[in-house]
């Protein structure tokens, strides 16, 4: 688990324990091998049955199968449930009986199942069955960063836990969901749900999100587009379940011969938000300071890394894994491969985002860039997405000297685009 996710986990566990105590029980924390801890605790407490929600990552599926077998062999019941998906991956198949590889037909198959099961009420009380069992102290897990504490920007933005998830869903549906189709692409606007981390940590389920949205957001393009985004999350899990090497291997094997060109200096400038392209740098700085990045900007920075810099998508995936509070194996892998062009239903190889035109289109007034790249805040909207094109007097008036206050672009867009197209053509020629 990456550093940003560990920060979230600490606060999520604290919230869960407080909620359980209000219901009359408590959270037992133990660390170590899951097989030994779960089977050992079941024996220690004299449990008749162990219940848990299913996981879909390859290592988790193998682990849970071993735990279930051990429990049942020992005469202890083991019952598992779907708590994190709308429909589990093995329930949806193509006409040929295989897994879906393209999103649109997948979503058409998914949608009719999403209202099938009614939501159950939360329990009003839970009988405490811990019987004095030992629990680790959460503080001893050292999940929070220190020396330095780089998470200071997280707390003003996030409220981990079930209550925070519920409040964010309700606020989104009331204030922004109806206009989601348009505002979701504007990083300077509060137009997205920001539910991804809550979903990843199980603080809210996609079924809760789907039901609440359908019942509280008027039918229209906004609601439809948001539900399709929930569907994309499901599609990512479908891919991970059926193609379990997705996080490490190119889904399209022709990319195994792609001529990636890793440059450590360029990669470091990308991670620090020092590429010289303001929309890219704003996104990378938002990520570092808050543990999250707007989805449109995620696509822009991922395209820049894989196509302008020709750096392997797996390096970007690793960085996101460490810095995102919503880092999720299925979403991370599927989305990075989609942008790189190597994934299922991927963006075509010739889609190479121009970071200047993307900035002008989706951050027209430059409000997003001004927030996260404050050294450019005095530039006019005309030049803020391409400061190197500003006249000398404009730069002087804004207090900017390129190369000192803000970097020159680390690559030239037209040349980088030509290089990327040549690299992609080599794959086509090899095929």
Secondary structure, DSSP 4 states (H G I P E B T S, - for coil): --HHHHHHHHHHHHHHHHHHHHTT-------S-HHHHHHHHHHHHT-SEEEEE---SHHHHHHHHHHHHHHHHTT-EEEEE--S-SS-GGG---TTSS---SHHHHHHHHHTTTTSSPPPPPPS------TT-----GGGG--S--SS-TTTTTTTT---SHHHHHHHHHHHHHHTGGGHHHHTT-TTS--S---HHHHHTTSS-HHHHHHHHHHHS-SSHHHHHHHHHHHHHHHHHHHHHHSTTTTTS-SSGGGGG------HHHHHHHHHT-SS-HHHHHHHHHHHHHS---HHHHHHHHHIIIIIS---HHHHHHHHHHH-TT--HHHHHHHHHHHHT-STTPPPTT----HHHHHHHHSTT-HHHHHH-GGGTTS-TTTTT-GGGS-HHHHHHTT--BTTTBPPPSS-HHHHHHHHHHHHHHHHHH-
